[in-house]
């Protein structure tokens, strides 16, 4: 029986990734220990793991996560107010499939799409 999923995304620089997610997106570091080359972050019920990939070509990175939210307008405004760059094709809008979504790229070009059903 499946109960949860915790995606693992690549990162080039642990401190830069930690800063972006904690200070920008409001995640917290929940790693019981500070493991070299590994990072575990959580916000509300979402947990994301990161593994160090020093030779990552960020322009060739296709890491992606779809995160559901129950208040997408509030989240979008929080992101905008913190001057976090929205993906050029990822402004808040209702998609043809009925989800209201927006997207951004983290410092390693992992695509984060946030969505809420109607």
C-alpha positions as CSV (number, residue, x, y, z in Angstrom):
1,X,0.0,0.0,0.0
2,X,1.4,3.4,-1.0
3,X,1.0,6.3,1.5
4,X,3.4,9.1,0.5
5,X,5.9,10.2,-2.1
6,X,9.0,12.3,-1.5
7,X,10.6,13.4,-4.7
8,X,14.4,13.5,-5.0
9,X,15.8,16.4,-7.1
10,X,19.4,17.2,-8.1
11,X,21.2,20.2,-6.7
12,X,24.6,21.7,-7.5
13,X,25.1,23.7,-4.3
14,X,23.5,22.7,-1.1
15,X,23.6,26.1,0.6
16,X,22.1,27.8,-2.4
17,X,19.3,25.3,-2.6
18,X,18.6,25.5,1.1
19,X,18.5,29.3,1.0
20,X,16.1,29.3,-2.0
21,X,13.6,26.9,-0.4
22,X,13.8,28.1,3.2
23,X,14.1,31.8,2.8
24,X,12.2,32.0,-0.5
25,X,9.5,29.4,-0.4
26,X,9.1,28.9,3.4
27,X,10.3,25.3,3.7
28,X,12.2,24.0,6.7
29,X,15.2,21.8,6.9
30,X,14.1,18.5,8.6
31,X,17.2,16.5,8.1
32,X,17.9,14.8,11.5
33,X,21.6,15.3,10.7
34,X,23.4,17.5,8.2
35,X,24.4,14.8,5.7
36,X,27.1,15.9,3.2
37,X,25.5,16.2,-0.3
38,X,21.9,15.5,0.8
39,X,19.1,17.8,1.9
40,X,15.6,17.1,3.2
41,X,13.1,20.0,3.2
42,X,9.5,20.2,4.2
43,X,6.6,22.6,4.1
44,X,3.2,21.7,5.4
45,X,2.7,18.1,4.0
46,X,5.2,18.3,1.2
47,X,8.7,16.9,1.7
48,X,11.4,17.2,-1.0
49,X,14.8,15.5,-0.9
50,X,17.8,16.8,-2.8
51,X,21.0,15.0,-3.8
52,X,24.2,16.7,-4.7
53,X,25.1,16.6,-8.4
54,X,28.1,18.9,-8.7
55,X,28.4,18.4,-12.5
56,X,24.8,19.1,-13.1
57,X,24.2,21.1,-16.3
58,X,21.2,23.1,-15.1
59,X,20.1,23.8,-18.7
60,X,19.8,20.1,-19.3
61,X,18.0,19.3,-16.0
62,X,14.4,18.2,-16.4
63,X,13.6,17.5,-12.7
64,X,10.0,18.3,-12.1
65,X,7.5,18.2,-9.2
66,X,3.8,18.9,-9.2
67,X,2.6,20.2,-5.8
68,X,-1.1,20.6,-4.9
69,X,-2.2,23.4,-2.8
70,X,-5.6,24.5,-1.3
71,X,-5.0,28.2,-1.7
72,X,-3.1,28.9,-4.9
73,X,-3.9,32.6,-5.0
74,X,-2.4,33.2,-1.6
75,X,0.7,31.1,-2.4
76,X,1.2,32.9,-5.7
77,X,1.0,36.3,-4.0
78,X,3.6,35.2,-1.4
79,X,5.9,34.1,-4.1
80,X,5.5,37.4,-6.1
81,X,5.9,39.5,-2.9
82,X,9.2,37.7,-2.2
83,X,10.4,38.6,-5.8
84,X,10.8,34.9,-6.7
85,X,10.9,34.6,-10.4
86,X,7.9,32.9,-12.0
87,X,8.7,30.6,-15.0
88,X,8.3,32.6,-18.2
89,X,5.4,30.3,-19.3
90,X,4.2,29.7,-15.7
91,X,2.0,32.6,-14.6
92,X,-1.1,31.8,-12.6
93,X,-3.9,30.7,-14.9
94,X,-6.5,28.0,-15.2
95,X,-5.4,25.3,-17.5
96,X,-7.7,23.5,-20.1
97,X,-7.8,20.5,-17.8
98,X,-9.4,22.6,-15.0
99,X,-6.4,23.1,-12.7
100,X,-5.3,26.6,-11.6
101,X,-1.5,26.5,-11.8
102,X,1.7,28.4,-11.8
103,X,5.3,27.3,-12.2
104,X,8.8,28.4,-11.2
105,X,12.3,27.1,-11.7
106,X,14.6,26.6,-8.7
107,X,18.3,27.5,-8.9
108,X,19.1,24.1,-10.5
109,X,16.2,24.4,-13.0
110,X,14.0,21.9,-11.3
111,X,10.5,22.8,-12.4
112,X,8.0,23.3,-9.5
113,X,4.4,23.5,-10.6
114,X,1.8,24.4,-8.0
115,X,-1.8,23.5,-8.8
116,X,-5.3,23.6,-7.3
117,X,-8.4,22.0,-8.7
118,X,-11.6,23.9,-9.2
